[in-house]
């Protein structure tokens, strides 16, 4: 069998580990292997890609060694055109203690967000303290405008008179800081994050805690730990509703939120074409299996309006989400047009319900928020009556 160039240049693990032992800090007191461990490696298009797992306390020292390390790795693999090294964050295994000072946080011991001060004062429960209801904005696949919908829905709910929080649960692709125009890191007060307030709502994203260009290369337990911390270690205050921008798909994050949090409902975002609706159907089925009510479906990119002549063009078809909602017996919440202004407002950090409230998109998002606000008020009223009856 003829070997490809990629196969010929793939090194042995021991070769890479030897390089990690030879590249040392300027003072010579430690090598890369002392500060981290080889997590994974592969060769793609002639470039050696290496991931090194390290504790946060060692990350800064390792970062300074990356140029030298990449050069040494490239030389160690005959035929390679270069090397690229990334650092993956792993929490150090805590030393055994005779008696824990506080109960372990919900979701296990992974706490990748270093807030200082040890365990939070309040553990994550069915709902964050002071929050009335939690709803999820989800999609079966990426690229359908879910995050844009979540941001404009949350801000729109605030314009409807509700006290709103917005949590970005898309750990691997946090876009909320850019869309909301939030560039500063949140304040940490008594080991709890204080969510920034803008456009009438509170918002929190892991993107506020890391460099915008940094890749969050975390495995499932780290992702789950981060989501649990965003729920339990953030001082959300008194909210009527916490809107959670879910990552795309039907994986660990969705299951964790549905299991650990009393989700009051989910809004499913899809585009009109059949392939997107197939994935949206899976999302609806997942929430139904988790006994989470589906508040309804939104058809995003429903149609394109020419900004010059206002001619309407249905680029991806039209009406697919409405038909799917009727077929699955869930409410249809409305159509959002495909407009350049939506993209421009998101890039500028001003949701279009604020930047252009009278535009077709601004009015569509306000109509969506008005419909969802009605459903949320009914849920809040029901919750209040139940609490009164229990007294």
Sine and cosine of phi, psi and omega as CSV:
sin_phi,cos_phi,sin_psi,cos_psi,sin_omega,cos_omega
0.00,0.00,0.70,-0.72,0.00,-1.00
-0.99,0.12,0.77,-0.64,-0.01,-1.00
-1.00,0.05,0.61,-0.79,0.07,-1.00
-0.98,0.21,0.23,-0.97,0.02,-1.00
-0.90,0.44,-0.56,0.83,0.03,-1.00
-0.90,0.43,-0.68,0.74,-0.01,-1.00
-0.91,0.40,-0.60,0.80,-0.03,-1.00
-0.92,0.39,-0.52,0.85,-0.10,-1.00
-0.99,-0.13,-0.05,1.00,0.04,-1.00
-0.93,0.36,0.87,-0.49,-0.10,-1.00
-0.99,0.12,0.22,-0.98,0.17,-0.99
-0.97,0.25,0.44,-0.90,0.02,-1.00
-0.87,0.49,-0.61,0.79,-0.02,-1.00
-0.89,0.45,-0.52,0.85,0.03,-1.00
-0.89,0.46,-0.71,0.70,0.00,-1.00
-0.93,0.37,-0.66,0.75,-0.01,-1.00
-0.90,0.44,-0.56,0.83,0.07,-1.00
-0.89,0.46,-0.65,0.76,0.03,-1.00
-0.90,0.44,-0.66,0.75,0.01,-1.00
-0.87,0.49,-0.51,0.86,0.01,-1.00
-0.98,0.19,-0.37,0.93,-0.07,-1.00
-1.00,-0.03,-0.41,0.91,0.03,-1.00
-1.00,0.09,0.86,-0.51,-0.13,-0.99
-0.85,-0.52,0.29,-0.96,0.07,-1.00
-0.93,0.38,0.38,-0.93,-0.04,-1.00
-0.82,0.58,-0.56,0.83,0.00,-1.00
-1.00,0.10,-0.04,1.00,0.06,-1.00
0.96,0.28,0.15,0.99,-0.08,-1.00
-0.99,0.11,-0.29,0.96,-0.05,-1.00
-0.48,-0.88,0.50,-0.87,0.10,-1.00
-0.95,-0.30,0.13,-0.99,-0.01,-1.00
-0.86,0.51,-0.61,0.79,-0.02,-1.00
-0.91,0.41,-0.42,0.91,0.05,-1.00
-0.97,0.24,-0.48,0.88,-0.10,-0.99
-0.99,-0.12,-0.24,0.97,-0.01,-1.00
-0.31,-0.95,0.02,-1.00,0.03,-1.00
-0.72,-0.69,0.48,-0.88,0.01,-1.00
-0.91,0.42,0.86,-0.50,-0.05,-1.00
-0.99,-0.12,-0.74,0.67,-0.01,-1.00
-0.30,-0.95,0.34,-0.94,0.07,-1.00
-0.39,-0.92,0.43,-0.90,0.05,-1.00
-0.32,-0.95,0.34,-0.94,0.09,-1.00
-0.92,-0.39,0.82,-0.57,0.03,-1.00
-0.72,-0.70,0.83,-0.56,-0.01,-1.00
0.82,0.57,0.60,0.80,0.07,-1.00
1.00,0.10,-0.12,0.99,-0.02,-1.00
-0.98,-0.22,0.76,-0.66,0.05,-1.00
-0.99,0.12,0.87,-0.50,0.03,-1.00
-0.96,-0.29,0.83,-0.56,-0.08,-1.00
-0.81,-0.58,0.71,-0.70,0.11,-0.99
-0.92,-0.40,0.77,-0.64,0.00,-1.00
-0.88,-0.47,0.84,-0.54,0.03,-1.00
-1.00,0.09,0.73,-0.68,-0.03,-1.00
-0.53,-0.85,0.31,-0.95,0.13,-0.99
-0.99,0.17,0.45,-0.89,-0.02,-1.00
-0.86,0.51,-0.52,0.85,-0.04,-1.00
-0.92,0.39,-0.36,0.93,0.00,-1.00
-0.98,-0.19,-0.13,0.99,-0.16,-0.99
-0.87,0.49,-0.66,0.76,-0.05,-1.00
-0.91,0.41,-0.65,0.76,0.02,-1.00
-0.92,0.39,-0.63,0.78,0.02,-1.00
-0.93,0.38,-0.62,0.79,-0.03,-1.00
-0.85,0.53,-0.62,0.78,-0.01,-1.00
-0.93,0.37,-0.36,0.93,-0.03,-1.00
-1.00,-0.04,-0.11,0.99,-0.12,-0.99
-0.87,0.50,-0.70,0.71,0.01,-1.00
-0.84,0.54,-0.72,0.69,0.01,-1.00
-0.91,0.41,-0.65,0.76,-0.02,-1.00
-0.90,0.43,-0.69,0.72,0.00,-1.00
-0.89,0.45,-0.63,0.77,0.03,-1.00
-0.91,0.42,-0.68,0.74,0.00,-1.00
-0.92,0.40,-0.63,0.77,0.01,-1.00
-0.92,0.40,-0.65,0.76,0.01,-1.00
-0.88,0.47,-0.64,0.77,0.03,-1.00
-0.94,0.34,-0.44,0.90,-0.06,-1.00
-0.98,0.21,-0.27,0.96,-0.04,-1.00
-0.92,-0.39,0.97,-0.26,0.00,-1.00
-0.85,0.52,0.72,-0.69,0.06,-1.00
1.00,0.05,-0.13,0.99,-0.01,-1.00
-0.97,0.23,0.51,-0.86,0.00,-1.00
-1.00,-0.08,-0.08,1.00,0.01,-1.00
0.27,-0.96,0.01,-1.00,0.01,-1.00
-0.64,-0.77,0.53,-0.85,0.04,-1.00
-0.73,-0.68,0.80,-0.61,-0.05,-1.00
-0.89,-0.46,0.73,-0.68,0.11,-0.99
-0.85,-0.53,0.46,-0.89,0.03,-1.00
-0.96,-0.26,0.74,-0.68,0.07,-1.00
-0.93,-0.37,0.69,-0.72,-0.09,-1.00
-1.00,0.06,0.81,-0.59,0.11,-0.99
-0.76,-0.65,0.73,-0.68,0.00,-1.00
-0.95,0.32,0.68,-0.73,0.01,-1.00
-0.91,0.42,0.57,-0.82,0.05,-1.00
-0.94,0.34,0.85,-0.53,-0.06,-1.00
-0.94,0.35,0.50,-0.87,0.04,-1.00
-0.93,0.36,0.59,-0.81,-0.01,-1.00
-0.90,0.43,0.65,-0.76,0.00,-1.00
-0.84,-0.54,0.56,-0.83,-0.03,-1.00
-0.91,0.42,-0.54,0.84,0.00,-1.00
-0.48,-0.88,0.88,-0.48,-0.02,-1.00
-0.90,0.43,0.62,-0.79,-0.01,-1.00
-0.97,0.25,-0.39,0.92,-0.02,-1.00
-0.50,-0.87,0.41,-0.91,0.03,-1.00
-0.90,0.44,0.49,-0.87,0.01,-1.00
-0.91,0.42,0.57,-0.82,0.00,-1.00
-0.92,0.38,0.42,-0.91,0.01,-1.00
-0.86,0.51,0.62,-0.78,0.05,-1.00
1.00,-0.01,0.14,0.99,0.06,-1.00
0.97,-0.22,-0.17,-0.99,-0.12,-0.99
-1.00,-0.03,0.01,1.00,-0.01,-1.00
-0.97,0.25,0.88,-0.47,0.01,-1.00
-0.72,-0.70,0.98,0.22,-0.13,-0.99
-0.95,0.31,-0.32,0.95,0.02,-1.00
-1.00,0.00,0.94,-0.35,-0.08,-1.00
-0.99,0.12,0.97,-0.23,-0.02,-1.00
-0.98,-0.20,-0.11,0.99,-0.01,-1.00
0.97,0.25,0.33,-0.94,0.12,-0.99
0.98,0.18,0.16,0.99,0.07,-1.00
0.99,0.17,-0.51,-0.86,-0.09,-1.00
-0.94,0.34,0.48,-0.88,0.04,-1.00
-0.92,0.39,0.36,-0.93,-0.01,-1.00
-0.95,0.31,-0.51,0.86,0.00,-1.00
-0.84,-0.54,0.77,-0.64,0.01,-1.00
-0.98,0.20,0.41,-0.91,0.04,-1.00
-0.91,0.41,0.79,-0.62,0.03,-1.00
-0.87,-0.49,-0.33,-0.94,0.01,-1.00
-0.86,0.52,-0.52,0.85,0.06,-1.00
-0.63,-0.78,0.59,-0.80,0.15,-0.99
-0.86,0.51,0.55,-0.83,-0.06,-1.00
-0.84,0.54,0.77,-0.64,0.06,-1.00
1.00,0.05,-0.05,1.00,-0.04,-1.00
-1.00,-0.08,0.77,-0.64,-0.01,-1.00
-0.94,0.33,-0.87,0.49,0.02,-1.00
-0.64,-0.77,0.39,-0.92,0.07,-1.00
-0.86,-0.51,0.76,-0.65,0.09,-1.00
-0.82,-0.57,0.45,-0.89,-0.02,-1.00
-0.93,-0.36,0.63,-0.78,0.19,-0.98
-0.95,-0.32,0.89,-0.46,-0.19,-0.98
-0.71,-0.71,0.25,-0.97,0.10,-1.00
-0.50,-0.87,0.43,-0.90,0.03,-1.00
-0.98,0.22,-0.32,0.95,-0.03,-1.00
-0.56,-0.83,0.25,-0.97,0.03,-1.00
-0.99,0.10,0.24,-0.97,0.09,-1.00
0.99,0.14,0.25,0.97,-0.02,-1.00
-0.97,-0.26,0.09,1.00,0.03,-1.00
1.00,0.07,0.45,0.89,-0.04,-1.00
-0.90,0.44,-0.74,0.67,-0.06,-1.00
-0.91,0.40,-0.64,0.77,0.06,-1.00
-0.88,0.48,-0.66,0.75,0.04,-1.00
-0.91,0.42,-0.68,0.73,-0.01,-1.00
-0.88,0.48,-0.70,0.71,-0.02,-1.00
-0.90,0.44,-0.75,0.66,-0.04,-1.00
-0.94,0.34,-0.53,0.85,0.08,-1.00
-0.91,0.41,-0.73,0.69,-0.03,-1.00
-0.88,0.48,-0.74,0.67,0.01,-1.00
-0.91,0.41,-0.60,0.80,0.05,-1.00
-0.90,0.44,-0.62,0.79,0.06,-1.00
-0.90,0.44,-0.59,0.81,0.08,-1.00
-0.89,0.45,-0.63,0.77,0.04,-1.00
-0.93,0.38,-0.35,0.94,0.06,-1.00
-0.99,0.13,-0.01,1.00,0.07,-1.00
0.99,-0.15,0.10,0.99,0.02,-1.00
-1.00,-0.02,0.47,-0.88,0.14,-0.99
-1.00,0.06,0.88,-0.47,-0.25,-0.97
-0.81,-0.58,0.64,-0.77,0.20,-0.98
-0.86,-0.50,0.51,-0.86,0.01,-1.00
-0.79,-0.62,0.86,-0.51,-0.01,-1.00
-0.91,-0.41,0.80,-0.59,0.02,-1.00
-1.00,0.00,0.97,-0.23,-0.02,-1.00
-1.00,-0.04,0.04,1.00,0.02,-1.00
-0.99,0.12,0.99,0.13,-0.13,-0.99
-0.89,0.46,-0.61,0.80,-0.07,-1.00
-0.99,0.16,-0.36,0.93,0.00,-1.00
-0.67,-0.74,0.87,0.48,-0.06,-1.00
-0.94,0.33,0.89,-0.45,-0.04,-1.00
-0.91,-0.41,-0.11,0.99,-0.08,-1.00
-0.86,0.51,-0.68,0.73,-0.03,-1.00
-0.84,0.54,-0.67,0.74,0.00,-1.00
-0.93,0.38,-0.71,0.71,-0.05,-1.00
-0.92,0.39,-0.51,0.86,-0.01,-1.00
-1.00,-0.07,-0.10,0.99,-0.02,-1.00
0.93,0.36,0.59,0.81,-0.02,-1.00
-0.95,-0.30,0.95,-0.30,-0.06,-1.00
-0.97,-0.26,-0.28,0.96,-0.07,-1.00
-1.00,0.03,0.49,-0.87,0.08,-1.00
-0.96,0.29,0.57,-0.82,0.01,-1.00
-0.94,0.34,0.44,-0.90,0.05,-1.00
-0.96,0.29,0.62,-0.79,0.12,-0.99
-0.95,-0.31,0.86,-0.51,-0.06,-1.00
-0.78,-0.62,0.90,-0.43,0.01,-1.00
0.82,0.57,0.74,0.68,0.05,-1.00
0.92,0.40,0.31,0.95,0.03,-1.00
-0.78,-0.63,0.63,-0.77,0.01,-1.00
-0.98,0.18,0.68,-0.73,0.07,-1.00
-0.98,-0.21,0.93,-0.37,-0.08,-1.00
-0.92,0.39,0.71,-0.70,0.06,-1.00
-0.89,0.46,0.42,-0.91,-0.03,-1.00
-0.88,-0.48,0.83,-0.56,0.02,-1.00
-0.41,-0.91,0.50,-0.86,-0.01,-1.00
0.81,0.58,0.49,0.87,0.10,-1.00
1.00,0.05,0.03,1.00,-0.01,-1.00
-0.72,-0.69,0.27,-0.96,0.14,-0.99
-0.99,-0.11,0.59,-0.81,-0.06,-1.00
-0.58,-0.81,0.55,-0.83,0.02,-1.00
-0.57,-0.82,0.67,-0.74,0.02,-1.00
-0.52,-0.86,0.54,-0.84,0.09,-1.00
-0.90,0.43,-0.34,0.94,0.07,-1.00
-0.90,0.43,-0.30,0.95,0.07,-1.00
-0.99,0.17,-0.21,0.98,-0.10,-1.00
-0.95,-0.31,-0.14,0.99,-0.02,-1.00
-0.77,-0.64,0.29,-0.96,0.07,-1.00
-0.88,0.48,0.68,-0.74,-0.05,-1.00
-0.86,0.51,-0.52,0.85,-0.04,-1.00
-1.00,-0.02,0.01,1.00,-0.05,-1.00
-0.99,0.13,0.70,-0.71,0.05,-1.00
-0.99,0.10,0.77,-0.64,0.03,-1.00
-1.00,0.00,1.00,-0.01,-0.06,-1.00
-0.99,-0.12,0.99,0.13,-0.06,-1.00
-0.87,-0.50,0.59,-0.80,0.10,-1.00
-0.99,0.14,0.10,-1.00,-0.07,-1.00
-0.76,0.65,-0.78,0.63,-0.03,-1.00
-0.87,0.49,-0.58,0.81,0.04,-1.00
-0.93,0.37,-0.65,0.76,0.03,-1.00
-0.89,0.47,-0.71,0.71,0.00,-1.00
-0.90,0.44,-0.63,0.77,0.03,-1.00
-0.89,0.46,-0.67,0.74,0.01,-1.00
-0.90,0.44,-0.68,0.73,0.01,-1.00
-0.90,0.44,-0.68,0.73,0.04,-1.00
-0.88,0.48,-0.61,0.79,0.03,-1.00
-0.94,0.35,-0.63,0.78,0.03,-1.00
-0.90,0.44,-0.46,0.89,0.07,-1.00
-0.99,0.12,-0.74,0.67,-0.16,-0.99
-1.00,-0.09,-0.41,0.91,-0.06,-1.00
-0.97,-0.23,0.16,0.99,0.06,-1.00
-0.96,-0.28,0.76,-0.65,0.03,-1.00
-1.00,0.10,0.99,0.11,-0.07,-1.00
-0.94,0.34,-0.38,0.93,-0.04,-1.00
0.96,0.28,-0.31,-0.95,-0.03,-1.00
-0.99,0.11,0.91,-0.42,0.00,-1.00
-0.79,-0.61,0.57,-0.82,0.20,-0.98
-0.97,0.25,-0.65,0.76,-0.07,-1.00
-0.55,-0.84,0.66,-0.75,0.17,-0.99
-0.95,-0.32,0.89,-0.45,0.02,-1.00
-1.00,-0.06,0.81,-0.59,-0.03,-1.00
-0.95,-0.32,0.88,-0.47,0.09,-1.00
-0.99,0.13,0.97,-0.25,-0.06,-1.00
-0.97,0.25,0.45,-0.89,0.23,-0.97
-0.94,0.35,0.38,-0.93,0.00,-1.00
-0.93,0.37,0.45,-0.89,0.07,-1.00
0.98,-0.21,-0.24,-0.97,-0.06,-1.00
-0.70,-0.71,0.81,0.59,-0.11,-0.99
-0.95,-0.31,-0.50,-0.86,-0.13,-0.99
-0.86,0.51,-0.67,0.75,-0.07,-1.00
-0.89,0.46,-0.71,0.70,0.01,-1.00
-0.89,0.45,-0.68,0.73,0.00,-1.00
-0.90,0.43,-0.66,0.75,0.01,-1.00
-0.88,0.47,-0.73,0.68,-0.02,-1.00
-0.91,0.42,-0.63,0.78,0.00,-1.00
-0.93,0.36,-0.55,0.84,-0.04,-1.00
-0.99,0.12,-0.63,0.78,-0.12,-0.99
-1.00,-0.01,-0.35,0.94,-0.08,-1.00
-0.84,-0.55,0.61,-0.79,0.02,-1.00
-0.98,0.18,0.98,0.21,0.02,-1.00
-0.89,0.46,0.79,-0.61,0.01,-1.00
-0.99,0.11,-0.30,0.96,0.00,-1.00
0.11,-0.99,0.16,-0.99,0.00,-1.00
-0.70,-0.72,0.65,-0.76,0.12,-0.99
-0.96,-0.27,0.83,-0.56,-0.05,-1.00
-0.98,-0.19,0.80,-0.60,0.00,-1.00
-0.96,-0.28,0.74,-0.68,0.04,-1.00
-0.56,-0.83,0.31,-0.95,0.19,-0.98
-0.99,-0.17,0.20,-0.98,-0.17,-0.98
-0.95,0.33,-0.40,0.92,-0.17,-0.99
-0.95,0.31,0.40,-0.92,-0.14,-0.99
-0.86,0.50,-0.63,0.77,-0.10,-1.00
-0.91,0.41,-0.58,0.81,0.05,-1.00
-0.95,0.32,-0.59,0.81,-0.01,-1.00
-0.93,0.37,-0.52,0.86,0.08,-1.00
-0.86,0.51,-0.70,0.71,-0.01,-1.00
-0.95,0.31,-0.59,0.81,0.06,-1.00
-0.89,0.46,-0.60,0.80,0.03,-1.00
-0.88,0.48,-0.63,0.77,0.03,-1.00
-0.91,0.42,-0.63,0.77,0.03,-1.00
-0.89,0.46,-0.68,0.73,0.03,-1.00
-0.89,0.46,-0.70,0.72,-0.01,-1.00
-0.88,0.47,-0.61,0.79,0.00,-1.00
-0.90,0.43,-0.73,0.68,-0.01,-1.00
-0.90,0.43,-0.60,0.80,0.03,-1.00
-0.90,0.43,-0.62,0.78,0.04,-1.00
-0.91,0.41,-0.50,0.87,0.01,-1.00
-1.00,0.01,0.15,0.99,0.02,-1.00
0.86,0.50,0.57,0.82,0.09,-1.00
-0.98,-0.22,0.87,-0.50,0.00,-1.00
-0.88,0.48,0.66,-0.75,0.10,-0.99
-1.00,-0.04,0.92,-0.39,-0.02,-1.00
-0.93,0.36,-0.41,0.91,0.05,-1.00
0.48,-0.88,0.03,-1.00,0.00,-1.00
-0.92,-0.39,0.56,-0.83,0.08,-1.00
-0.89,-0.46,0.74,-0.68,0.09,-1.00
-0.99,-0.11,0.96,-0.27,0.03,-1.00
-1.00,-0.03,0.40,-0.92,-0.07,-1.00
0.80,0.60,0.64,0.77,-0.11,-0.99
-0.91,0.41,-0.59,0.80,0.01,-1.00
-0.32,-0.95,0.32,-0.95,0.01,-1.00
-0.93,-0.38,0.77,-0.64,0.06,-1.00
-0.96,-0.29,0.85,-0.53,0.03,-1.00
-0.90,0.44,0.80,-0.60,-0.04,-1.00
-0.93,0.36,-0.26,0.96,-0.03,-1.00
-1.00,-0.05,-0.72,0.70,-0.09,-1.00
-0.89,-0.45,-0.04,1.00,0.00,-1.00
0.90,0.44,0.30,0.95,0.06,-1.00
-0.94,0.35,0.70,-0.71,-0.06,-1.00
-1.00,-0.10,0.80,-0.60,0.02,-1.00
-0.81,-0.59,0.76,-0.65,-0.02,-1.00
-0.99,-0.11,1.00,0.09,-0.13,-0.99
-0.90,0.45,-0.61,0.79,-0.07,-1.00
-0.93,-0.36,0.39,0.92,-0.14,-0.99
1.00,0.08,-0.09,-1.00,-0.04,-1.00
-0.36,-0.93,0.60,-0.80,0.09,-1.00
1.00,0.07,0.00,1.00,-0.03,-1.00
-0.89,0.45,-0.68,0.74,-0.02,-1.00
-0.93,0.36,-0.61,0.79,0.04,-1.00
-0.88,0.47,-0.71,0.70,0.00,-1.00
-0.90,0.43,-0.62,0.78,0.01,-1.00
-0.92,0.38,-0.64,0.77,0.04,-1.00
-0.88,0.47,-0.70,0.71,0.03,-1.00
-0.89,0.45,-0.65,0.76,-0.01,-1.00
-0.90,0.44,-0.62,0.78,-0.06,-1.00
-1.00,-0.05,-0.03,1.00,0.07,-1.00
0.96,0.28,0.56,0.83,0.05,-1.00
-0.86,-0.50,0.42,-0.91,-0.02,-1.00
-0.90,0.44,0.53,-0.85,0.16,-0.99
-0.98,-0.17,0.83,-0.55,-0.18,-0.98
-0.99,-0.11,-0.21,0.98,0.05,-1.00
0.66,-0.75,0.13,-0.99,-0.03,-1.00
-0.92,-0.40,0.70,-0.72,0.05,-1.00
-0.91,-0.40,0.83,-0.56,-0.02,-1.00
-0.96,0.28,0.28,-0.96,0.09,-1.00
-0.99,-0.11,0.95,-0.31,-0.04,-1.00
-0.72,-0.70,0.58,-0.81,0.03,-1.00
-0.89,0.45,-0.48,0.87,-0.02,-1.00
-0.89,0.45,-0.52,0.85,0.02,-1.00
-0.90,0.44,-0.73,0.69,0.02,-1.00
-0.90,0.43,-0.69,0.72,-0.04,-1.00
-0.90,0.43,-0.65,0.76,-0.01,-1.00
-0.93,0.37,-0.61,0.79,0.04,-1.00
-0.90,0.43,-0.68,0.73,0.03,-1.00
-0.90,0.43,-0.52,0.85,-0.03,-1.00
-0.99,0.12,-0.13,0.99,0.03,-1.00
0.99,0.17,0.39,0.92,0.04,-1.00
-0.76,-0.65,0.95,-0.31,0.00,-1.00
-0.81,0.59,0.58,-0.82,-0.13,-0.99
-0.92,0.40,-0.37,0.93,0.08,-1.00
-0.92,0.39,-0.32,0.95,0.09,-1.00
-0.99,-0.16,-0.73,0.69,-0.12,-0.99
-0.95,0.32,-0.60,0.80,-0.02,-1.00
-0.58,-0.82,0.93,0.36,-0.10,-1.00
-0.90,0.44,-0.40,0.92,-0.03,-1.00
-1.00,-0.05,-0.04,1.00,0.03,-1.00
-0.95,0.30,0.23,-0.97,0.01,-1.00
-0.86,0.51,-0.65,0.76,-0.01,-1.00
-0.94,0.33,-0.68,0.74,0.02,-1.00
-0.86,0.51,-0.68,0.74,0.02,-1.00
-0.93,0.38,-0.59,0.80,0.01,-1.00
-0.91,0.41,-0.68,0.74,0.03,-1.00
-0.93,0.37,-0.59,0.81,0.04,-1.00
-0.91,0.41,-0.62,0.79,0.05,-1.00
-0.91,0.42,-0.65,0.76,0.06,-1.00
-0.87,0.49,-0.73,0.68,-0.02,-1.00
-0.89,0.45,-0.62,0.79,0.00,-1.00
-0.89,0.45,-0.68,0.74,0.01,-1.00
-0.91,0.42,-0.72,0.69,-0.02,-1.00
-0.93,0.38,-0.60,0.80,0.02,-1.00
-0.87,0.49,-0.62,0.79,0.05,-1.00
-0.88,0.47,-0.68,0.73,0.03,-1.00
-0.91,0.42,-0.63,0.78,-0.02,-1.00
-0.93,0.37,-0.62,0.78,0.02,-1.00
-0.90,0.45,-0.60,0.80,0.06,-1.00
-0.91,0.42,-0.65,0.76,0.03,-1.00
-0.91,0.42,-0.67,0.74,-0.01,-1.00
-0.92,0.40,-0.64,0.77,0.04,-1.00
-0.89,0.45,-0.68,0.73,0.01,-1.00
-0.89,0.45,-0.66,0.75,0.01,-1.00
-0.90,0.43,-0.65,0.76,0.00,-1.00
-0.91,0.41,-0.66,0.75,0.01,-1.00
-0.91,0.41,-0.65,0.76,0.02,-1.00
-0.88,0.47,-0.67,0.74,0.00,-1.00
-0.91,0.42,-0.61,0.79,0.01,-1.00
-0.91,0.41,-0.67,0.74,0.00,-1.00
-0.90,0.44,-0.58,0.82,0.00,-1.00
-0.93,0.36,-0.44,0.90,0.04,-1.00
-0.95,0.31,0.00,0.00,0.00,0.00
